[in-house]
Amino acid sequence: MKQLRNAILRSFILYFFGLSIIGGLIEELFASLETLVYEPEYQVLFRVIGLILQLVAVFCFSYAFYRSLDKKIEEQSQKIAKQQNTLFANIAHDLKTPLTSITGFSKALSEDIVEPEERAEASSIIYQKSLTANELLDLMFQYTKLNAAEYSLNRQECAVNFLLKEAVADNYDMLEQQRIELVLDLPEEPVMKSIDKIELRRVFNNLLINACKHNPPESQLAISIIGKNNQTKIIFADNGTPIPPKDREKLFQPFVSENETERNFQGSGLGLAIVKTIIDKHGFTIELLDDEKYTKKFVITL
């Protein structure tokens, strides 16, 4: 929607200046013609013709602006519809696997065809697949909510370094379970920013989950906050699995590829898309940069 608003604004500016220039030229032309004749009836005629031409110019420019606007809205509508279709198709695809497992094992348990010593394992599989399905639905809800036109942030002054520490503490068990070596370099003094605490905390959580899911055990994750030139940079860098160059440009798009291998690399395909949406709504930026020490480095600039 932001791109559409910018495109409409550009079209309106071009329309306004184009109409102003044409109107000014017509007015100047007929003002010059009036000075060449002295008969009042001809002067009135030139004024009427000039006025008619200005009205014709307004009509032509208005029609051109309308056509341009209609085309841009149609293109944006088709783009949104395509994104939504891709989103729902991929969610249905990703839900099918855990639901199939849940259905199969539940049926086996209900029909008592599972060996007694395998019942605990079957129940555990059902539980884990239920968590997977619930997680995917939760991500879908978050993404659609954030992209709703009526959604707005609840911003307030908050210490982002303290919020980041809380997010790390919340996910510490997961980091330990995945044997991720955590290196923290956060300032002790509060770094105050106007943010939506819930949504920015979701950003930190998603980046931490992303680091655990897509890196091998014993990878190092370095989280730091750097202040320079009135900017604050929050950095998540790790030495885990590198991201292929061909995937970097589309990394923050939901379900960026229909290729199963690439989608498996990126998990649900929604976590980083949610991160990018929240960052954009704050007016901040997030980039994936190269680093001499780490294989990937996410940099959020506040």
KEKE-3310 file (N, C-alpha, C; in steps of 0.2 Angstrom, whole numbers, plus 5000, padded with zeros to 4 digits):
npx = (5004:5010:5019:5009:5003:5014:5016:5004:5005:5016:5010:5000:5007:5015:5004:4998:5008:5010:4997:4997:5007:5003:4991:4996:5003:4993:4985:4994:4997:4984:4982:4992:4988:4976:4982:4985:4974:4961:4947:4934:4925:4933:4943:4935:4931:4943:4946:4936:4939:4951:4948:4940:4949:4957:4949:4947:4960:4961:4951:4957:4969:4964:4957:4968:4975:4966:4965:4979:4979:4969:4975:4986:4980:4974:4984:4991:4981:4980:4993:4992:4982:4988:4998:4991:4985:4996:5000:4990:4989:5002:5002:4991:4997:5009:5002:4996:5005:5009:4995:4991:5000:4995:4981:4984:4991:4982:4971:4977:4979:4966:4960:4967:4979:4992:5007:5009:5021:5024:5015:5018:5027:5020:5010:5018:5022:5010:5008:5019:5017:5005:5009:5017:5008:5000:5009:5011:4999:4998:5008:5003:4992:4998:5005:4994:4987:4996:4997:4985:4975:4969:4977:4988:5003:5006:5014:5027:5039:5053:5066:5076:5087:5085:5073:5077:5086:5076:5069:5079:5081:5068:5069:5080:5080:5078:5089:5099:5095:5097:5110:5117:5130:5130:5133:5133:5133:5128:5123:5124:5117:5101:5094:5084:5069:5056:5044:5034:5031:5027:5027:5040:5047:5042:5049:5063:5061:5058:5070:5079:5073:5074:5088:5091:5083:5089:5102:5117:5120:5130:5133:5138:5130:5130:5124:5122:5122:5124:5128:5129:5132:5119:5111:5105:5110:5105:5111:5111:5121:5128:5138:5133:5124:5126:5117:5111:5117:5107:5095:5095:5090:5076:5073:5065:5052:5036:5035:5044:5048:5042:5049:5053:5065:5071:5061:5061:5073:5070:5060:5044:5042:5037:5042:5053:5047:5037:5045:5051:5040:5036:5047:5047:5035:5038:5046:5059:5074:5080:5093:5102:5118:5135:5149:5166:5169:5157:5144:5132:5123:5111:5106:5098:5092:5089)
npy = (4994:5006:5008:5010:5022:5031:5030:5036:5048:5053:5053:5062:5074:5076:5077:5089:5099:5097:5101:5114:5120:5119:5126:5139:5142:5142:5153:5163:5164:5168:5180:5187:5187:5195:5208:5211:5214:5226:5227:5225:5214:5204:5202:5197:5185:5179:5177:5168:5157:5154:5150:5139:5131:5129:5122:5111:5106:5103:5093:5083:5081:5077:5065:5057:5056:5049:5037:5033:5031:5022:5011:5009:5005:4994:4985:4985:4978:4966:4961:4960:4951:4940:4938:4935:4923:4915:4915:4908:4896:4890:4890:4881:4870:4868:4865:4853:4842:4841:4839:4827:4818:4819:4815:4802:4795:4797:4790:4777:4775:4776:4765:4755:4749:4752:4747:4743:4748:4758:4768:4779:4786:4788:4797:4808:4812:4816:4827:4835:4838:4845:4856:4862:4864:4874:4884:4888:4893:4903:4912:4915:4922:4933:4939:4943:4952:4962:4967:4972:4986:4994:4993:4999:5005:5004:5015:5019:5027:5018:5007:5000:4991:4985:4978:4969:4961:4955:4948:4939:4932:4926:4917:4909:4895:4888:4892:4886:4873:4871:4872:4884:4896:4910:4927:4942:4960:4973:4989:4996:5008:5014:5013:5024:5023:5027:5015:5001:4991:4977:4973:4975:4967:4955:4955:4953:4940:4932:4933:4927:4914:4911:4910:4899:4889:4888:4885:4875:4865:4872:4883:4900:4915:4931:4946:4963:4980:4996:5013:5027:5042:5048:5037:5021:5004:4988:4972:4956:4943:4928:4913:4902:4892:4898:4910:4907:4917:4920:4919:4930:4943:4941:4937:4942:4941:4934:4916:4915:4907:4894:4883:4868:4864:4877:4883:4874:4878:4890:4888:4891:4902:4914:4920:4929:4938:4944:4950:4960:4967:4973:4981:4990:4996:5004:5013:5010:5001:4986:4975:4962:4959:4957:4950:4949:4940:4933:4922:4927:4942:4951:4967:4980:4996:5009)
npz = (5000:5003:4993:4983:4987:4986:4972:4967:4973:4966:4953:4954:4957:4945:4936:4941:4939:4925:4921:4925:4918:4905:4906:4909:4897:4888:4893:4892:4878:4873:4879:4873:4860:4862:4864:4851:4844:4843:4843:4853:4853:4847:4857:4867:4861:4860:4874:4877:4869:4874:4887:4885:4879:4890:4899:4891:4892:4906:4907:4898:4905:4917:4914:4909:4921:4929:4922:4923:4937:4939:4933:4941:4953:4949:4946:4958:4966:4959:4962:4976:4978:4972:4980:4992:4988:4986:4999:5006:4999:5002:5016:5017:5011:5020:5032:5029:5031:5046:5050:5043:5049:5063:5061:5056:5067:5077:5073:5073:5087:5092:5086:5092:5087:5089:5096:5114:5119:5110:5111:5119:5111:5100:5105:5108:5096:5090:5098:5096:5082:5083:5089:5079:5069:5076:5078:5065:5061:5070:5066:5053:5057:5064:5053:5044:5052:5054:5042:5039:5034:5044:5055:5068:5076:5093:5100:5112:5123:5126:5133:5123:5124:5136:5133:5124:5131:5139:5130:5126:5138:5139:5129:5132:5136:5124:5117:5124:5123:5109:5110:5107:5106:5115:5113:5121:5119:5126:5130:5146:5151:5148:5132:5124:5114:5103:5102:5098:5110:5111:5098:5094:5102:5097:5085:5090:5096:5085:5077:5086:5087:5073:5072:5080:5073:5061:5061:5064:5079:5093:5086:5085:5092:5091:5099:5098:5103:5095:5096:5085:5077:5080:5077:5081:5081:5080:5081:5075:5074:5067:5065:5058:5047:5031:5020:5004:4990:4980:4987:4996:4992:4992:5005:5015:5011:5011:5010:4999:4988:4978:4977:4985:4992:4994:5002:5013:5018:5023:5033:5039:5031:5035:5047:5045:5037:5044:5054:5045:5041:5053:5057:5046:5048:5059:5054:5053:5048:5041:5037:5028:5030:5025:5033:5040:5050:5054:5046:5043:5045:5053:5053:5062:5060:5070)
capx = (5000:5014:5021:5004:5002:5019:5014:4998:5007:5020:5006:4997:5012:5016:4997:4997:5013:5008:4991:4999:5012:4999:4986:4999:5005:4987:4983:4999:4996:4978:4984:4996:4983:4972:4985:4986:4968:4958:4940:4932:4922:4938:4946:4931:4931:4950:4946:4931:4942:4956:4944:4937:4955:4960:4944:4949:4966:4959:4948:4962:4974:4960:4956:4975:4977:4961:4968:4985:4977:4965:4980:4991:4976:4972:4991:4992:4976:4982:4998:4990:4978:4993:5002:4986:4984:5002:5001:4985:4991:5008:5000:4988:5002:5013:4998:4994:5010:5007:4988:4991:5003:4990:4976:4986:4993:4976:4967:4980:4978:4959:4959:4971:4983:4998:5009:5009:5028:5025:5010:5020:5030:5014:5007:5023:5022:5004:5008:5024:5014:5000:5013:5019:5002:4997:5014:5010:4993:4999:5012:4998:4987:5002:5006:4988:4985:5001:4996:4979:4975:4967:4982:4993:5007:5005:5021:5029:5046:5055:5073:5076:5092:5082:5068:5081:5088:5070:5068:5085:5079:5063:5071:5086:5080:5078:5096:5103:5093:5101:5118:5119:5134:5127:5138:5129:5136:5123:5125:5120:5112:5095:5093:5077:5066:5048:5042:5028:5035:5025:5029:5048:5049:5041:5055:5068:5059:5058:5077:5082:5070:5077:5095:5091:5081:5092:5109:5118:5121:5136:5135:5139:5126:5132:5119:5125:5119:5129:5125:5133:5129:5112:5108:5106:5110:5104:5115:5111:5126:5130:5143:5130:5122:5125:5111:5114:5116:5101:5090:5096:5086:5069:5073:5060:5046:5033:5034:5047:5049:5038:5054:5052:5071:5072:5056:5063:5078:5067:5055:5037:5042:5033:5045:5057:5042:5034:5051:5052:5034:5036:5052:5045:5029:5041:5050:5066:5077:5083:5097:5107:5125:5141:5154:5172:5169:5151:5142:5127:5123:5105:5107:5092:5094:5083)
capy = (5000:5012:5009:5013:5029:5035:5031:5040:5055:5055:5055:5069:5080:5077:5080:5096:5103:5097:5106:5121:5123:5120:5132:5145:5143:5144:5160:5168:5164:5172:5186:5190:5188:5201:5214:5212:5217:5232:5226:5222:5207:5199:5201:5193:5179:5175:5175:5162:5152:5152:5147:5133:5126:5127:5117:5104:5103:5100:5087:5078:5079:5073:5058:5054:5055:5044:5031:5031:5029:5015:5006:5007:5002:4987:4982:4983:4974:4960:4959:4958:4945:4935:4937:4931:4916:4911:4914:4903:4890:4888:4888:4874:4865:4866:4862:4846:4837:4839:4836:4820:4814:4819:4811:4795:4792:4797:4784:4771:4775:4775:4758:4751:4745:4754:4742:4747:4751:4763:4773:4786:4789:4791:4803:4813:4814:4820:4833:4840:4840:4850:4863:4864:4867:4880:4889:4891:4897:4910:4916:4918:4928:4939:4942:4946:4957:4967:4970:4975:4993:4998:4991:5004:5003:5007:5017:5023:5027:5011:5006:4994:4986:4981:4974:4964:4957:4951:4943:4934:4928:4922:4911:4906:4888:4886:4893:4881:4866:4870:4873:4890:4900:4917:4932:4948:4966:4977:4995:4996:5013:5013:5016:5025:5024:5027:5009:4997:4986:4970:4971:4975:4961:4949:4955:4950:4933:4929:4933:4922:4908:4910:4908:4892:4884:4887:4885:4869:4865:4875:4889:4906:4920:4938:4951:4969:4987:5001:5019:5031:5047:5048:5031:5015:4998:4981:4967:4948:4940:4921:4909:4896:4891:4904:4910:4908:4924:4920:4920:4936:4949:4939:4934:4945:4941:4928:4911:4918:4902:4888:4877:4865:4864:4883:4884:4871:4881:4896:4886:4893:4908:4920:4923:4935:4943:4947:4955:4966:4971:4977:4986:4995:5001:5008:5018:5008:4997:4979:4973:4956:4961:4952:4951:4945:4935:4929:4920:4932:4948:4955:4974:4984:5003:5013)
capz = (5000:5004:4986:4979:4989:4983:4965:4966:4974:4960:4947:4955:4956:4937:4933:4943:4936:4918:4919:4927:4912:4899:4907:4909:4890:4884:4895:4889:4871:4871:4881:4868:4854:4864:4863:4844:4841:4847:4843:4860:4852:4846:4863:4871:4858:4862:4880:4877:4866:4879:4893:4882:4879:4897:4901:4888:4895:4912:4906:4896:4910:4923:4911:4909:4928:4931:4919:4927:4944:4939:4931:4947:4958:4947:4947:4965:4968:4957:4966:4983:4977:4970:4987:4997:4985:4987:5006:5008:4996:5005:5022:5017:5010:5026:5037:5027:5034:5053:5051:5041:5055:5068:5059:5056:5073:5081:5071:5075:5094:5093:5084:5097:5083:5091:5102:5120:5120:5105:5113:5121:5106:5095:5108:5108:5089:5089:5102:5092:5076:5085:5091:5073:5066:5080:5077:5058:5061:5074:5062:5048:5061:5065:5047:5041:5056:5053:5035:5038:5033:5050:5060:5069:5082:5100:5102:5118:5125:5130:5133:5118:5126:5141:5130:5120:5137:5141:5124:5126:5144:5137:5124:5134:5136:5117:5115:5128:5120:5103:5111:5104:5111:5115:5115:5122:5120:5126:5134:5153:5151:5144:5125:5124:5108:5103:5099:5100:5114:5110:5091:5093:5106:5092:5081:5093:5097:5078:5075:5090:5084:5067:5073:5083:5069:5054:5062:5068:5086:5094:5082:5089:5090:5094:5099:5101:5101:5094:5094:5082:5073:5081:5075:5085:5077:5084:5077:5076:5069:5069:5061:5056:5040:5027:5016:4997:4988:4976:4992:5000:4990:4994:5011:5020:5008:5014:5005:4993:4983:4977:4977:4991:4995:4997:5007:5019:5021:5027:5037:5037:5026:5038:5052:5043:5033:5050:5056:5040:5042:5060:5056:5041:5051:5064:5050:5054:5042:5043:5031:5029:5028:5025:5039:5040:5056:5054:5040:5041:5051:5052:5056:5062:5061:5073)
cpx = (5004:5017:5015:5002:5007:5018:5009:5000:5012:5016:5002:5001:5014:5009:4997:5002:5012:5003:4993:5003:5007:4994:4990:5001:4999:4985:4988:4998:4990:4979:4988:4992:4978:4975:4986:4980:4965:4950:4938:4929:4927:4942:4942:4931:4938:4949:4941:4935:4948:4954:4942:4944:4958:4955:4945:4955:4965:4956:4953:4967:4970:4959:4963:4976:4972:4963:4974:4983:4974:4970:4984:4987:4975:4979:4992:4987:4977:4988:4997:4986:4983:4996:4997:4985:4990:5002:4996:4987:4997:5006:4996:4992:5006:5009:4996:4999:5009:5000:4988:4994:4998:4984:4978:4987:4986:4972:4970:4979:4971:4957:4963:4976:4991:5001:5010:5016:5029:5020:5013:5024:5025:5011:5011:5023:5016:5005:5013:5021:5008:5003:5015:5013:5000:5002:5013:5004:4994:5003:5007:4994:4991:5003:5000:4986:4990:5000:4989:4979:4974:4972:4987:4997:5005:5012:5022:5036:5048:5063:5074:5082:5089:5076:5071:5083:5082:5069:5073:5083:5073:5064:5078:5086:5081:5086:5100:5101:5097:5108:5121:5124:5132:5132:5134:5134:5131:5125:5121:5115:5107:5095:5086:5075:5059:5046:5036:5032:5033:5028:5037:5050:5048:5047:5061:5067:5060:5065:5080:5079:5073:5084:5095:5088:5085:5100:5111:5120:5129:5138:5135:5134:5128:5127:5122:5121:5124:5126:5131:5130:5121:5108:5109:5105:5110:5107:5114:5116:5128:5135:5140:5129:5122:5119:5114:5112:5109:5095:5089:5091:5078:5068:5067:5053:5043:5033:5038:5048:5044:5043:5054:5059:5072:5067:5058:5068:5075:5062:5048:5037:5039:5037:5049:5052:5039:5039:5051:5046:5034:5041:5050:5039:5032:5045:5058:5068:5080:5087:5101:5113:5130:5146:5160:5172:5163:5148:5136:5126:5116:5106:5100:5094:5088:5085)
cpy = (5006:5013:5012:5020:5033:5036:5036:5048:5058:5057:5061:5075:5081:5080:5087:5101:5103:5102:5113:5124:5124:5126:5138:5147:5146:5151:5165:5169:5169:5179:5190:5192:5194:5207:5216:5215:5222:5231:5222:5215:5202:5197:5196:5186:5175:5173:5168:5156:5149:5148:5140:5128:5124:5122:5110:5101:5100:5094:5081:5076:5075:5066:5054:5052:5049:5037:5028:5028:5023:5010:5004:5003:4995:4983:4980:4978:4967:4957:4957:4952:4939:4933:4933:4924:4912:4910:4908:4896:4886:4886:4881:4868:4863:4864:4855:4841:4836:4836:4829:4816:4813:4814:4803:4792:4792:4791:4778:4770:4773:4768:4753:4746:4747:4749:4747:4751:4757:4769:4780:4790:4792:4797:4809:4816:4818:4827:4838:4842:4845:4856:4866:4868:4874:4885:4892:4895:4904:4914:4919:4923:4934:4943:4946:4952:4963:4971:4973:4983:4997:4997:4997:5002:5007:5009:5021:5023:5021:5010:4999:4989:4982:4976:4968:4959:4952:4946:4937:4929:4923:4916:4908:4898:4885:4887:4888:4874:4865:4871:4879:4894:4907:4922:4939:4954:4971:4983:4994:5002:5012:5017:5017:5026:5024:5021:5006:4991:4978:4968:4970:4969:4955:4949:4951:4942:4929:4928:4928:4915:4906:4907:4901:4887:4883:4887:4878:4870:4868:4880:4895:4912:4926:4943:4957:4975:4992:5007:5024:5036:5048:5042:5025:5009:4992:4976:4960:4945:4932:4918:4902:4895:4897:4904:4911:4915:4925:4921:4926:4941:4947:4936:4936:4945:4934:4923:4913:4913:4896:4882:4874:4865:4871:4885:4880:4874:4887:4894:4888:4898:4914:4924:4930:4940:4947:4952:4961:4970:4976:4983:4991:4999:5005:5014:5016:5004:4991:4977:4966:4958:4956:4954:4946:4939:4930:4927:4924:4936:4952:4962:4978:4991:5007:5021)
cpz = (5000:4997:4982:4981:4986:4975:4963:4968:4968:4954:4948:4954:4948:4934:4935:4940:4928:4916:4920:4921:4906:4900:4906:4901:4886:4886:4892:4882:4869:4874:4876:4862:4856:4862:4855:4840:4846:4847:4849:4858:4850:4852:4867:4868:4860:4869:4881:4875:4871:4885:4891:4882:4885:4900:4898:4890:4902:4911:4903:4901:4916:4920:4911:4917:4931:4928:4922:4934:4944:4937:4937:4952:4956:4947:4954:4968:4966:4961:4973:4983:4976:4977:4992:4994:4987:4995:5008:5006:5000:5012:5022:5016:5016:5032:5036:5031:5041:5054:5048:5046:5061:5067:5059:5063:5078:5080:5074:5083:5095:5091:5088:5092:5084:5097:5108:5121:5115:5107:5115:5116:5101:5098:5107:5101:5087:5092:5098:5086:5077:5086:5084:5069:5069:5078:5070:5058:5065:5070:5056:5051:5062:5059:5044:5045:5055:5047:5034:5038:5039:5056:5061:5075:5088:5103:5109:5119:5129:5129:5129:5120:5132:5138:5127:5125:5139:5136:5125:5132:5142:5133:5126:5134:5129:5115:5118:5124:5113:5103:5107:5108:5110:5117:5115:5123:5120:5131:5141:5153:5146:5137:5123:5117:5108:5099:5101:5104:5112:5103:5090:5097:5101:5087:5084:5094:5090:5076:5079:5088:5078:5067:5076:5077:5063:5055:5066:5075:5087:5090:5087:5087:5094:5093:5102:5099:5100:5092:5091:5077:5074:5079:5080:5081:5081:5079:5079:5071:5071:5063:5059:5049:5036:5022:5009:4994:4984:4981:4996:4999:4992:5001:5016:5017:5010:5008:4998:4987:4983:4977:4984:4995:4998:5003:5014:5022:5026:5032:5035:5032:5029:5043:5051:5040:5039:5053:5052:5041:5048:5059:5052:5044:5056:5060:5051:5048:5045:5036:5033:5026:5028:5031:5038:5045:5055:5047:5038:5047:5049:5056:5056:5064:5064:5071)
residu = (MET:LYS:GLN:LEU:ARG:ASN:ALA:ILE:LEU:ARG:SER:PHE:ILE:LEU:TYR:PHE:PHE:GLY:LEU:SER:ILE:ILE:GLY:GLY:LEU:ILE:GLU:GLU:LEU:PHE:ALA:SER:LEU:GLU:THR:LEU:VAL:TYR:GLU:PRO:GLU:TYR:GLN:VAL:LEU:PHE:ARG:VAL:ILE:GLY:LEU:ILE:LEU:GLN:LEU:VAL:ALA:VAL:PHE:CYS:PHE:SER:TYR:ALA:PHE:TYR:ARG:SER:LEU:ASP:LYS:LYS:ILE:GLU:GLU:GLN:SER:GLN:LYS:ILE:ALA:LYS:GLN:GLN:ASN:THR:LEU:PHE:ALA:ASN:ILE:ALA:HIS:ASP:LEU:LYS:THR:PRO:LEU:THR:SER:ILE:THR:GLY:PHE:SER:LYS:ALA:LEU:SER:GLU:ASP:ILE:VAL:GLU:PRO:GLU:GLU:ARG:ALA:GLU:ALA:SER:SER:ILE:ILE:TYR:GLN:LYS:SER:LEU:THR:ALA:ASN:GLU:LEU:LEU:ASP:LEU:MET:PHE:GLN:TYR:THR:LYS:LEU:ASN:ALA:ALA:GLU:TYR:SER:LEU:ASN:ARG:GLN:GLU:CYS:ALA:VAL:ASN:PHE:LEU:LEU:LYS:GLU:ALA:VAL:ALA:ASP:ASN:TYR:ASP:MET:LEU:GLU:GLN:GLN:ARG:ILE:GLU:LEU:VAL:LEU:ASP:LEU:PRO:GLU:GLU:PRO:VAL:MET:LYS:SER:ILE:ASP:LYS:ILE:GLU:LEU:ARG:ARG:VAL:PHE:ASN:ASN:LEU:LEU:ILE:ASN:ALA:CYS:LYS:HIS:ASN:PRO:PRO:GLU:SER:GLN:LEU:ALA:ILE:SER:ILE:ILE:GLY:LYS:ASN:ASN:GLN:THR:LYS:ILE:ILE:PHE:ALA:ASP:ASN:GLY:THR:PRO:ILE:PRO:PRO:LYS:ASP:ARG:GLU:LYS:LEU:PHE:GLN:PRO:PHE:VAL:SER:GLU:ASN:GLU:THR:GLU:ARG:ASN:PHE:GLN:GLY:SER:GLY:LEU:GLY:LEU:ALA:ILE:VAL:LYS:THR:ILE:ILE:ASP:LYS:HIS:GLY:PHE:THR:ILE:GLU:LEU:LEU:ASP:ASP:GLU:LYS:TYR:THR:LYS:LYS:PHE:VAL:ILE:THR:LEU)
# end
